[in-house]
Amino acid sequence: MYRNDTSGRPGGVVAERDPGAREDRPVSHKHDNPAGTGARPARPARKPKGNRIPQGKRPPGPVWRRVLVRFAQGLVGLLVLALLAFFAAYMMIDIPDPNEDFQAETSLVYYADGRSELGSFAVQNRQLVVLDQVPQHVQDAVIAAEDRSFYDNAGIDVKGIVRAAWNNAQGDPTQGASTITQQYVKVLYLSQEQSYTRKLREAILAIKVQRELPKEEILQGYLNTVYFGRGAYGVQTAALAYFGKDIEAVTVREAALLATVLNSPATLDPREGKAARSEAQVR
């Protein structure tokens, strides 16, 4: 708005401010801060450079490594399940009554003089002996042939089982893993059935028998029940059948033969021919 200047100033006209008019002022960037503190505005987040992985996350890794980890986890899971199943079976299986036939002795019949033998009869040809009657070299030969870890294992030989499984996988089906305790249990309590169920029962019973009986009693029972061929059950009858003498008189070489034929009397008995003699010598 303009008015005449009566103050006598040159020009005579001055500008008069309108009270209702809005005054335009220069914009100050310091007012952009909503807090009004004069601090700098926040910078935008930076994008990760290249293939950088955000913090807190790991790369998935090679496929083969993930497959291997999964396989290992599955294997551990199966092992845990197998151990739980074995423990459950161990708690459920009790030691049964022994097979009476494997505890019976041969009955001898004599003439009236009480010295001359008339005959004998038996379900199994056996004469029981105590372990003290069996020479130490006979005991050692049997243990060396059938179960070298007999005095150290807990009824079963885990290393022997793994070794036998590996050898069988390599094409050697003759490799066995049964301990003396397992063989004794199989003869005294179980049948000759070939099944995984029977093998499981055999292993569990072997562990239980080993926990209840001393090693000497187990070895004595084994030597009195195992079959040596020629119709002879037990080491005393085997000594008579093979050498015509009592077990106390058996020599080291004769003991080695008895221990050898234990594995397979039908194929390792020297009386069966040249092939059997050669096989027995190799073993």
ZIGI-V402017 format. One line per field, one symbol per residue. psi: psi as a letter, one per 40 degrees, with the letter a starting at -180 (. if undefined). A space follows every 50 residues. Layout:
# ZIGI-V402017
psi = ???
This chain:
# ZIGI-V402017
psi = iiihheeeiidehihhhhdeihhhiihheeedhdefeeiiiiiiiiihhb fhhiheiiidiiddddddddddddddddddddddddddddddhihiiihd deeiihhhhiideedhhdaiiidhhihiiiddehidddddddddddgdfd edifdigddddddddddddeegeehiehiddddddddddaaehgiddddd ddddddddddddiidddddddddediheifehhiddddddddefiiddeh idddddddddeddgddeehdeeiddddddddd.
